[in-house]
Amino acid sequence: MKLSQTNFLPRAIACAVLATAAAISASAQTVSPVQATADPHSITVAAPVMLSGSDAASQNFNNTVLPSLTTFIQSALPERQNNTASAAFEVDPNKIILANNTAVRAYFVYEGAGYHNSIGVASQMPSDATPYNSWDQAVAASSKLIFPDASSTEGVVNDGTGVYGTRTATEPVLPGDFVDVGTYAKGTKLDFFLLSGGANNYWANSFSTDGALNPDGFSQHVAAFTTHLFAVPQLNSPYLFLSFEDQWGGGDQDINDTIIALDVGVATVNSLLATPEPAMPLTFAACLGLALFAVRLNKKATAVVS
């Protein structure tokens, strides 16, 4: 039986509308209904926090990176242990220099803090003066707050105000929530910082990826690593992960109080991998452990495919 032109056109139009709606849904972003109101140091907020999975890039991150990343964090950065020699110190967080003009995105990943911390970023070109200390960096004109309150009901320590997996006024983010930080020029150096308890303390201490700027003398307030350590496949990933210690002098030195993921582009990540963290080379045991970890992930992936 042949379809008449009269019957065919409405169906074709309906299919086109549905296809367009699906494409819009995949690319759209949804602002989180809960936005932190913290204002430490009156630093400009980069952009609103967006809901996890609300665009195609976020869906891809949630599906292909976040599950294995969470497992790696539990293995390489366990709670309440001294992690200063962890394999997670793969690259130098003080060398994040963009290889291309880049639209930078940050994802909230994990929180193991008793404090309500704030996360921000300062940008610097080669001709700019170096900040005197982490305080000067945090209040510089180029600085932006990314997550004014990086607290979550899915955190290891939560304040009990909300049900696990929900967003509340005092625990406003969930894993995968993201912020489009801004577009930066090639050659820009990005220095990320944590304001310890910044959501509740206007004059919070600032700890930087540039260890030389930190006033407490603890040089490892931030660990940096890539999917090179845990993902299958490992090549050509745009993601860099920063893991922060929020206590003066390093505290328990577990360096997992707040963890974020950055999409800084493949070229920048590959450049960082070419110049690893000089102070923390991987030991043989760490390398062996990572190799076994990757093998287990590969076996799981193979089992799912078969």
CORHU-V909264 format. One record per pair of residues at least 24 apart in sequence whose ideal C-beta (glycine too) atoms are under 6 Angstrom apart, sorted by the first residue. I is the first residue (numbers start at 1). J is the second residue. If there is no record, write none. Layout:
I	J
I	J
//
This chain:
26	56
27	55
27	56
29	54
29	55
30	54
34	167
34	172
36	148
36	149
36	172
38	148
38	149
38	199
40	118
40	195
40	198
40	202
40	204
41	138
41	139
43	120
43	143
43	145
44	144
45	145
46	144
46	146
46	179
46	181
47	179
47	180
49	177
49	179
50	178
52	174
52	176
52	177
58	178
61	107
62	176
66	176
68	230
68	231
72	230
73	110
77	243
77	256
79	112
79	156
79	254
80	252
80	254
81	254
82	253
83	254
83	255
84	220
84	253
87	282
87	286
87	290
88	223
88	225
89	223
89	277
89	280
90	225
90	229
91	224
91	272
91	276
91	277
92	277
93	209
93	222
93	224
94	209
94	210
96	190
97	189
98	184
98	186
98	188
98	268
99	267
99	268
99	271
100	186
100	265
100	267
101	185
101	186
102	184
102	264
102	265
103	183
104	181
104	264
105	178
105	180
105	263
106	146
106	179
106	181
106	260
106	262
107	178
107	261
108	173
108	177
109	175
109	259
109	260
109	261
110	259
111	152
111	155
111	258
112	156
112	256
112	257
113	246
113	257
114	157
115	196
115	197
115	246
116	149
116	151
116	199
116	200
117	150
117	194
117	198
117	246
117	258
118	148
118	195
118	198
118	199
119	146
119	147
119	150
119	194
120	144
120	145
120	146
120	193
121	190
121	192
122	191
123	184
123	188
123	190
124	189
133	213
133	215
134	206
134	208
134	213
134	214
135	206
137	191
137	208
137	213
138	193
138	206
146	179
146	181
149	199
150	258
192	242
194	244
194	246
196	246
216	248
216	249
218	249
218	250
221	245
223	255
226	269
229	290
232	297
232	298
232	301
236	266
238	263
238	265
238	266
239	263
240	264
240	269
//
